[in-house]
Amino acid sequence: MSVVRAVGIAAGLVTAYYLLPLDGRGTARTATLLTCGLLAVVLVFLWEVRAIVRSTSPRLKAVEALAVTLALYLVLFSSAYYLLDHSSPGSFSEPLTRTDALYFTLTTFATVGFGDITALSQTGRVVTMLQMLGGLILVGIAAKVLAGAVRAGLRRQGREPPPE
């Protein structure tokens, strides 16, 4: 059920990304979206850590938490890139559609960086660097926190995890 829920939430977030009106003009609105969105990612992550510790299946709940947090993070940056490109044309090497923004986000997150879409403006580069740094934090620190929450959940149930 956790996997189905995680896939459903991720699909819902991507669907919302394509359906919600992202037509705002102005970098202030984009900065506000990004700041509030990053706060939402942190709050969702903390909520998920709490749920892992209390879950009867902490390992499955950790997989769900990572999938939901990651999907929210990627959709957030895709939205920011899309809005940035529309509020400051020329921020990227080509105009971005929603799919292009999602593609740029995924290639940056995966550290593949094919080079077909690049950030040209200073603002575009700063947002891209924030995504890179956040991705490293998400993968590194979040994985450690989730593993600790799984161990705490198993200890709470009296089922110690096997030694590492």
Secondary structure by P-SEA (a helix, b strand, c coil): caaaaaaaaaaaaaaaaaccccccccaaaaaaaaaaaaaaaaaaaaaaaaaaaacccaaaaaaaaaaaaaaaaaaaaaaaaaaaaaaccccccccccaaaaaaaaaaaaacccccccccccaaaaaaaaaaaaaaaaaaaaaaaaaaaaaaaaaaaaccccccc
